[in-house]
Amino acid sequence: MLFKVKKDARKISVKDIMTDDVITIESSTPANEAAKIMEQKRIGAIVITENDTPIGIVTDRDFAIKIVAHAYPFHTPVKQIMSSPLVAINPDESVWAIADLMYTRGIRKLPVIDDDKVVGIVTATDLVTQFAVCTEDDIRKMYYRSITRLYEPCRPYA
C-alpha cells in the first residue's frame, strides 16, 4: 500500500489509509470456520454481522484468549467469542481520530463503518506505517498530544 505524504497529518483521513477489502461473516458461523477463513485470507480480523449489520469483531487474539483459555469447543458460534459492542470509525475522520480511539480503547483493528455498512478496516500496522512517513512537525505534535493525555488526569482545575 502506498501512502500519500502530506504536510499535515490532520488532513489525512481514515479512507486514505484503510484497507477496503474486509471479510464479514454471520454471527452464527462456527469459530473454526472463521479461523479457516482468516488463515486462507491471511488476515487478523473478521467483522461479525447479523442481517448485514455489523455487531462485533473477531480477531486472532480472541481465538487465543477466549477459545483456548476458556476451552470453548471449536464449533462455538463466533457471536460467543467476538468483541462487542463494535467500536468503529467513520471514513471521513482524521488519522488523529484513529490514533486517539485505538489508544484510549486499546484496539489494534478498527472497522470503518459508513451508513451501517462495513467499508474498510484500519489496523495498528496501517497507522504506524502512515506515521512513519509523517513530517518531523507531525511527530512533535503527536508527542505533545501524548504528554498532554498522560497528565490530563492530574490537572488541578479540570
C-alpha positions as CSV (number, residue, x, y, z in Angstrom):
1,M,0.0,0.0,0.0
2,L,1.4,3.4,-1.0
3,F,0.7,6.4,1.2
4,K,0.5,10.0,0.1
5,V,2.8,12.1,2.1
6,K,1.0,15.3,3.2
7,K,2.4,18.1,5.3
8,D,-0.2,18.0,7.9
9,A,-1.3,14.6,9.3
10,R,-4.6,16.1,10.5
11,K,-5.7,16.3,6.8
12,I,-5.2,12.6,6.3
13,S,-8.4,10.8,6.7
14,V,-9.4,7.2,7.5
15,K,-10.3,6.5,3.9
16,D,-6.7,7.4,2.9
17,I,-5.2,4.6,4.9
18,M,-7.9,2.0,5.4
19,T,-7.9,-1.4,3.7
20,D,-11.2,-1.7,1.8
21,D,-11.2,-5.5,1.4
22,V,-12.9,-6.5,4.7
23,I,-14.3,-10.0,5.4
24,T,-17.6,-10.2,7.2
25,I,-19.4,-13.3,8.4
26,E,-22.7,-14.0,10.2
27,S,-22.7,-14.3,13.9
28,S,-23.8,-18.0,13.8
29,T,-20.7,-19.1,11.9
30,P,-18.6,-21.6,13.9
31,A,-15.3,-20.3,15.2
32,N,-13.3,-22.9,13.4
33,E,-14.8,-21.8,10.1
34,A,-13.8,-18.2,10.9
35,A,-10.3,-19.3,11.8
36,K,-10.0,-21.1,8.4
37,I,-11.1,-18.0,6.6
38,M,-8.6,-15.9,8.5
39,E,-5.8,-18.4,7.6
40,Q,-6.8,-18.6,3.9
41,K,-7.1,-14.8,3.5
42,R,-4.0,-14.2,5.8
43,I,-5.9,-11.6,7.9
44,G,-6.1,-11.0,11.6
45,A,-9.8,-10.0,12.0
46,I,-13.2,-10.6,10.7
47,V,-16.2,-8.3,11.2
48,I,-19.3,-10.1,12.6
49,T,-22.7,-9.3,11.2
50,E,-26.4,-10.1,11.9
51,N,-28.7,-9.4,9.0
52,D,-25.9,-7.4,7.3
53,T,-25.5,-5.1,10.3
54,P,-22.0,-5.1,11.9
55,I,-22.3,-6.1,15.6
56,G,-18.8,-7.2,16.6
57,I,-15.3,-8.3,15.5
58,V,-13.3,-11.5,16.0
59,T,-9.5,-11.1,16.0
60,D,-6.7,-13.7,16.2
61,R,-6.4,-12.6,19.8
62,D,-10.0,-13.5,20.5
63,F,-9.2,-17.1,19.5
64,A,-6.2,-17.3,21.8
65,I,-7.9,-15.7,24.8
66,K,-11.5,-17.0,24.5
67,I,-11.3,-20.3,22.7
68,V,-8.1,-21.6,24.1
69,A,-8.1,-20.1,27.6
70,H,-11.8,-20.9,28.2
71,A,-11.6,-24.3,26.4
72,Y,-14.6,-23.5,24.3
73,P,-15.4,-26.1,21.6
74,F,-14.0,-25.1,18.1
75,H,-17.6,-25.1,16.7
76,T,-18.7,-22.4,19.1
77,P,-20.5,-19.6,17.2
78,V,-18.4,-16.5,16.7
79,K,-21.0,-14.5,18.5
80,Q,-19.8,-16.0,21.7
81,I,-16.2,-15.0,21.2
82,M,-16.5,-11.7,19.3
83,S,-15.5,-8.4,20.8
84,S,-18.7,-6.4,21.2
85,P,-20.1,-3.8,21.2
86,L,-18.3,-2.9,17.9
87,V,-16.0,0.1,18.2
88,A,-15.7,1.6,14.7
89,I,-14.8,4.8,12.9
90,N,-16.2,6.9,10.1
91,P,-14.2,7.0,6.8
92,D,-14.1,10.8,6.9
93,E,-12.5,11.1,10.4
94,S,-8.8,12.1,10.6
95,V,-5.9,9.9,11.2
96,W,-5.5,11.6,14.6
97,A,-9.0,10.3,15.5
98,I,-7.9,6.8,14.7
99,A,-4.8,7.1,16.9
100,D,-6.9,8.5,19.8
101,L,-9.6,5.8,19.5
102,M,-7.1,3.0,19.2
103,Y,-5.0,4.3,22.1
104,T,-7.9,5.1,24.5
105,R,-9.7,1.8,23.8
106,G,-6.7,-0.5,23.4
107,I,-7.7,-1.5,19.9
108,R,-5.4,-2.8,17.2
109,K,-8.0,-3.4,14.5
110,L,-10.7,-0.8,13.8
111,P,-13.6,-1.4,11.4
112,V,-14.6,1.6,9.2
113,I,-18.4,2.0,9.0
114,D,-20.4,4.2,6.7
115,D,-24.2,4.1,6.8
116,D,-24.2,0.9,8.9
117,K,-22.1,-0.8,6.2
118,V,-18.5,-2.0,6.7
119,V,-16.4,-0.2,4.1
120,G,-12.9,-0.8,5.4
121,I,-10.6,-1.6,8.3
122,V,-7.6,0.2,9.8
123,T,-5.0,-1.7,11.8
124,A,-2.3,-0.5,14.1
125,T,0.2,-1.5,11.4
126,D,-1.6,0.8,8.9
127,L,-1.3,3.6,11.5
128,V,2.3,3.0,12.3
129,T,3.1,2.9,8.5
130,Q,1.4,6.2,8.0
131,F,3.1,7.9,10.9
132,A,6.5,6.6,9.6
133,V,6.1,8.9,6.6
134,C,4.9,11.9,8.7
135,T,6.9,15.1,8.9
136,E,9.0,16.0,11.9
137,D,6.4,18.6,12.9
138,D,3.7,15.9,12.9
139,I,5.8,13.7,15.1
140,R,6.4,16.6,17.5
141,K,2.6,17.3,17.6
142,M,1.9,13.6,18.4
143,Y,4.5,13.7,21.2
144,Y,2.9,16.7,22.8
145,R,-0.6,15.3,22.4
146,S,0.5,12.1,24.2
147,I,2.2,14.0,27.0
148,T,-1.0,16.1,27.4
149,R,-3.1,12.9,27.6
150,L,-0.9,11.4,30.3
151,Y,-1.0,14.5,32.6
152,E,-4.6,15.4,31.9
153,P,-6.0,13.5,34.9
154,C,-3.6,15.4,37.2
155,R,-4.9,18.8,36.2
156,P,-5.9,20.7,39.4
157,Y,-8.6,22.8,37.7
158,A,-10.4,20.4,35.3
